[in-house]
Amino acid sequence: MEIRQLRMDEFEERMALSQFAFQLRFDESNMEQRRKTYRPEHDWGAFDENGKLLSAAIIIPFEAWVQGRKLAMGGIAGVATWPDARRQGCVSKLLSHALETMKKDGHSISMLHPFSFPFYRKFGWEMTVERKKYTIPTRLLPARLYVPGLVKRVAKPDFEALNRVYSAYASRYSGTLARNDDWWENKILTKNGTWAVYENESGQTEGYVFYDVADSKLTVHDMANTTEKARVALWTYIANHDSMIEEATLIAPIDDPLPFLLSDPRIKQEILPYFMSRIVDAEAFVRQYAWAPGTDGESVALRIADAQAPWNDGLFRLDWSSNGEGKLARTTEQEESANGTISCDIQALTAMLLGNRRPAFLREYGRIVGSDTAVALLEKRVPPRTTHLMDFF
């Protein structure tokens, strides 16, 4: 079996596999649009000895917000295998190759939307992003309130203004994409729907909502704000659709406060597991992560189990500076930290640092093992940060 990048002349073969695996049908115009945006250098395939494509996976170079910083992230997508090639280790080999490729390319983390959580957990990914889905009857929508400024519909929004709002909003969370111009132009602004922006008294954009209305239902696709005034103004705008809709639906962060802010909070709320993440390169990630400040010279020993990425597997010493810089370096049993050892697998470490699962919680449920002192240090040094993701790939 050969693992290699696809070529442009293999586009049709790749599209045939994708359509079959994901039960899609691309018409001629759709195929042409996909051809224009196809990046064969991002697409990796497993081929048999005759050069036949058996399986494929895409590695998309992204940046994601983590603890207020942008980190290079490899997005795994489009994983597909022909049925006669399944259970032959194709995807396993592709994912192992993907980890090596992402590490080489400087992606210290990876994210994906799983068809099966148990399947990708075997390869070191862990659930990190859950979201809330609201279904709000018209009579329970937030009250319409006066807010200085203006909400206006825009036929062609200024994506630079949108991105300023989005970036400020997204940086509050971990796991959100750092959207670039290409993502806005080809993945966001090409969708059908209505855009409305909130401008404050000075004419500055502080919030936006992208939505559509069909069959008496308003569906919010994308919404962000940088101020409380913008949030109230946008909800007032949504409530002004009350004569034409019976309900509104939207996806929100898991810690969204809307129900508390409603006069009647008896709305439908669903918790939806969404994306998985993985630490690809633990040493690089620890350097990039924004640890909480503390006392200079604090450290713990960290024993990581990672069967898929041997560079992460083993015993390390995790040191912190007073200003929140971290360093992870291999160590020996004789050089373990006086504060004790934390033992965990790569999934638990990912859940702690990318999934907002607290160290004490993970120890309580047997996902990490460590002394009280070591766990207390992690509790102090790992800042709480809700995860969220507004996009799909």
C-alpha positions in Angstrom: 0.0 0.0 0.0 1.3 3.5 -1.0 0.3 6.6 0.9 0.8 9.8 -1.1 -0.8 13.1 -2.0 -3.4 13.1 -4.8 -2.8 14.7 -8.1 -5.1 17.1 -10.0 -5.8 14.5 -12.6 -7.2 12.2 -9.9 -9.9 14.7 -9.0 -12.8 12.7 -10.6 -11.7 9.6 -8.9 -11.6 11.4 -5.5 -15.1 12.9 -6.2 -16.5 9.5 -7.1 -15.2 8.2 -3.7 -16.6 11.1 -1.8 -20.0 10.9 -3.4 -20.3 7.2 -2.7 -19.0 7.4 0.9 -21.1 10.4 1.9 -24.1 9.5 -0.2 -23.9 12.8 -2.2 -24.8 13.7 -5.8 -22.8 16.5 -7.5 -24.2 18.0 -10.6 -22.1 19.5 -13.3 -22.0 23.0 -11.9 -21.2 21.7 -8.4 -18.4 19.6 -9.8 -16.9 22.5 -11.7 -17.0 24.7 -8.6 -15.3 21.9 -6.6 -12.7 21.6 -9.2 -11.8 25.3 -9.0 -11.3 25.1 -5.2 -9.8 21.6 -5.1 -6.4 21.4 -3.3 -4.7 18.1 -4.2 -1.8 18.9 -2.0 -4.2 18.7 1.0 -5.6 15.4 -0.1 -3.9 12.1 0.8 -4.7 8.7 -0.6 -4.0 5.1 0.1 -3.3 3.2 -3.2 -2.9 -0.4 -4.0 0.0 -1.9 -6.0 -1.9 -1.1 -9.2 -2.4 2.5 -8.3 -6.1 2.2 -7.5 -7.3 4.7 -4.9 -8.6 2.7 -1.9 -9.1 5.4 0.8 -8.5 9.1 1.2 -8.4 11.9 3.8 -7.9 15.6 3.7 -5.6 17.6 6.0 -6.6 21.3 5.9 -4.2 23.8 7.3 -6.1 26.0 9.7 -5.5 28.2 12.7 -7.7 27.8 15.8 -8.1 29.9 18.8 -6.8 28.3 22.0 -6.7 30.2 25.3 -6.7 33.5 23.3 -3.9 32.5 21.0 -3.9 31.3 17.4 -2.4 27.9 17.0 -1.7 26.0 13.8 -4.3 23.3 13.5 -4.6 20.4 11.0 -8.3 19.8 10.2 -9.0 16.2 9.2 -11.9 15.9 6.7 -13.3 13.8 3.9 -12.1 10.5 5.3 -13.6 7.9 2.9 -12.9 4.3 1.8 -14.4 2.1 -0.9 -16.4 -0.8 0.6 -14.2 -3.5 -0.9 -11.1 -1.9 0.7 -12.5 -1.5 4.2 -11.0 -3.3 7.3 -7.7 -3.5 5.5 -6.0 -0.8 7.6 -6.3 1.9 5.0 -7.6 4.6 7.3 -5.3 3.6 10.1 -2.3 4.1 7.9 -3.7 7.4 6.6 -4.2 8.7 10.1 -0.8 7.6 11.2 0.7 9.4 8.2 -1.5 12.4 8.9 -0.1 12.7 12.4 3.5 12.6 11.1 2.6 15.1 8.3 0.9 17.5 10.7 3.8 17.4 13.1 6.3 18.1 10.3 4.2 21.0 9.1 4.0 22.6 12.6 0.4 21.7 13.4 0.5 21.1 17.2 -3.2 20.2 17.3 -5.8 18.6 15.1 -9.6 18.7 14.9 -12.2 16.6 13.1 -15.9 15.9 12.9 -16.3 12.2 13.6 -18.6 9.7 12.0 -17.9 7.7 15.1 -16.5 8.9 18.4 -15.2 5.5 19.5 -13.4 5.0 16.1 -11.4 8.2 16.4 -10.7 7.8 20.1 -8.7 4.7 19.1 -6.3 7.1 17.3 -6.0 9.7 20.1 -8.8 12.2 19.3 -11.2 13.1 22.0 -14.5 15.0 22.2 -13.8 18.6 23.0 -16.6 20.6 21.5 -20.2 20.4 22.6 -22.9 22.9 21.6 -26.4 23.9 22.6 -29.2 24.0 20.1 -32.1 26.3 21.0 -35.6 25.9 19.6 -37.5 29.0 20.8 -41.3 29.5 20.2 -42.1 33.0 19.0 -43.9 33.9 22.3 -40.7 33.1 24.3 -38.2 35.1 22.2 -36.3 37.8 24.1 -38.2 41.0 24.8 -37.7 43.7 22.2 -35.7 46.5 23.8 -34.5 49.9 22.7 -30.7 50.0 22.1 -28.8 53.0 20.8 -27.4 52.4 17.4 -28.9 50.5 14.4 -29.5 47.0 13.1 -29.6 47.0 9.3 -29.9 44.4 6.6 -27.0 44.3 4.2 -27.0 42.7 0.8 -23.2 42.4 0.5 -21.6 42.6 4.0 -18.1 43.9 4.5 -16.3 40.7 5.6 -13.4 42.6 7.1 -15.9 44.2 9.5 -17.6 40.9 10.1 -14.2 39.2 10.7 -13.2 41.9 13.3 -16.4 41.1 15.2 -16.0 37.3 14.7 -12.4 37.3 15.8 -13.1 39.2 19.0 -16.0 36.8 19.7 -14.2 33.6 18.7 -11.1 34.4 20.7 -13.2 34.1 23.9 -13.3 30.3 23.3 -11.0 27.5 22.5 -11.5 25.5 19.3 -13.0 28.2 17.2 -11.5 28.7 13.7 -9.4 31.8 13.0 -11.2 32.5 9.8 -9.1 33.8 6.9 -10.3 35.7 3.8 -10.6 32.5 1.7 -12.9 30.9 4.4 -15.1 34.0 4.5 -15.3 34.3 0.7 -15.8 30.6 -0.1 -17.4 29.0 2.9 -19.5 31.8 4.6 -20.5 34.5 2.2 -21.5 32.0 -0.6 -24.3 30.6 1.5 -27.9 31.7 0.9 -29.5 33.8 3.6 -29.9 37.3 5.0 -27.2 39.3 6.8 -27.9 42.0 9.3 -25.3 44.0 11.2 -25.5 46.1 14.4 -23.7 49.5 14.3 -23.3 51.5 17.4 -23.9 55.3 17.6 -20.5 55.9 16.1 -21.2 53.7 13.1 -18.9 50.9 14.2 -20.0 47.3 13.6 -20.3 45.4 17.0 -22.4 42.4 15.9 -24.0 40.5 13.1 -26.5 37.8 12.4 -26.8 35.5 9.3 -30.1 33.7 9.0 -32.9 32.5 6.8 -36.6 32.2 7.1 -38.6 29.2 5.6 -41.7 27.4 6.6 -42.4 29.8 9.4 -39.1 29.1 11.1 -36.1 31.4 11.5 -32.8 29.6 11.5 -29.7 31.4 12.7 -26.6 30.2 10.8 -24.0 32.6 12.2 -24.1 35.2 15.0 -21.5 37.1 16.9 -21.2 40.2 19.0 -18.6 42.1 20.9 -20.8 44.1 23.3 -24.0 43.5 25.3 -25.7 46.2 23.4 -25.1 44.4 20.2 -26.4 41.1 21.6 -29.6 42.8 22.8 -30.1 44.7 19.5 -29.6 41.5 17.4 -32.2 39.6 19.5 -34.6 42.5 19.2 -34.1 42.4 15.5 -34.8 38.6 15.5 -37.9 39.1 17.6 -39.2 41.6 15.1 -39.9 38.6 12.8 -42.6 37.4 15.1 -45.4 38.0 12.7 -43.9 35.6 10.1 -42.4 32.8 12.2 -43.5 30.3 14.8 -40.1 29.5 16.2 -36.4 30.4 15.9 -33.5 27.9 16.1 -29.8 28.5 16.6 -26.6 26.9 17.8 -24.9 28.5 20.8 -21.9 27.8 23.0 -22.4 25.3 25.8 -22.2 28.1 28.4 -24.5 30.5 26.6 -26.5 32.5 29.2 -29.7 33.1 27.1 -32.1 30.9 29.1 -31.2 32.8 32.3 -31.8 36.1 30.5 -35.2 35.1 29.2 -38.4 36.1 31.2 -39.6 32.5 30.6 -36.7 30.1 30.2 -38.8 27.1 29.2 -37.4 26.7 25.8 -36.1 23.6 24.2 -32.3 23.1 24.7 -30.3 20.2 23.3 -26.7 19.3 24.1 -25.0 18.2 20.9 -21.5 16.5 20.9 -19.8 18.1 17.9 -16.0 18.0 17.2 -13.0 16.1 18.5 -9.5 17.4 19.0 -6.1 15.9 19.4 -2.7 17.1 20.6 -0.4 16.2 17.7 2.9 17.4 19.2 2.8 17.7 22.9 6.2 19.5 23.3 5.3 22.2 20.7 1.8 22.6 22.1 3.0 23.1 25.7 5.3 25.9 24.4 2.5 27.6 22.6 -0.2 27.2 25.2 -1.2 30.2 27.4 -0.7 28.8 30.9 -1.9 30.7 33.9 0.9 32.7 35.7 2.2 31.3 39.0 5.4 30.8 40.9 8.6 30.5 38.9 10.1 27.0 38.7 6.8 25.0 39.4 6.8 21.6 37.7 5.2 18.2 37.6 6.3 15.0 35.9 3.9 14.0 33.1 3.7 10.4 31.9 1.8 10.3 28.5 0.5 7.2 26.7 0.2 7.8 23.0 0.3 4.6 20.9 -0.2 6.5 17.6 2.4 9.3 18.0 5.6 7.8 19.7 7.1 11.3 20.0 4.4 12.0 22.6 4.7 8.7 24.4 6.8 8.5 27.6 7.8 10.4 30.7 8.3 14.2 30.6 8.9 17.0 32.9 6.4 19.9 32.6 7.9 23.2 33.8 6.2 26.6 34.1 7.6 30.1 34.5 6.0 32.7 36.6 4.5 34.5 33.6 2.8 31.4 32.2 5.4 30.0 29.8 5.5 26.2 29.6 8.1 23.7 28.7 7.9 19.9 28.2 11.0 17.8 28.0 11.7 14.1 28.3 13.1 13.0 31.6 13.9 9.9 33.6 12.5 8.3 36.7 15.4 9.7 38.7 14.6 13.3 37.6 10.9 13.3 38.3 9.5 16.4 39.9 9.2 16.7 43.7 5.5 17.6 43.1 4.7 14.2 41.8 3.7 12.6 38.6 0.5 12.9 36.5 -0.2 9.8 34.3 -2.7 10.0 31.4 -3.3 9.1 27.8 -3.2 11.7 25.0 -7.0 11.8 25.0 -7.2 12.9 28.6 -4.4 15.5 28.1 -6.4 16.8 25.1 -9.6 16.9 27.1 -7.8 18.9 29.8 -6.1 21.5 27.7 -8.4 21.7 24.6 -11.7 20.5 26.0 -12.0 22.4 29.3 -12.2 19.2 31.4 -10.7 20.1 34.7 -7.8 18.1 36.1 -9.7 17.2 39.3 -12.7 16.1 37.2 -10.5 13.8 35.1 -8.9 12.3 38.2 -12.2 11.7 39.8 -13.4 9.7 36.9 -10.1 7.8 36.5 -8.9 9.5 33.3 -5.7 10.8 35.0 -3.8 9.5 37.9 -1.7 11.8 40.1 -0.9 13.1 43.6 -3.0 15.9 45.2 0.0 18.3 44.8 0.4 17.6 41.1 -3.3 17.9 40.4 -3.6 21.1 42.4 -0.7 22.6 40.3 -2.5 21.7 37.1 -5.7 23.2 38.4 -3.9 26.4 39.0 -2.0 26.5 35.8 -4.7 25.4 33.3 -7.0 28.4 32.7 -10.7 27.6 32.3 -11.9 28.3 28.8 -15.1 27.2 27.2 -14.8 25.4 23.9 -16.9 26.3 20.8 -16.9 25.9 17.1 -19.2 27.8 14.7 -17.9 26.2 11.5 -17.8 22.8 9.9 -15.2 21.1 7.8 
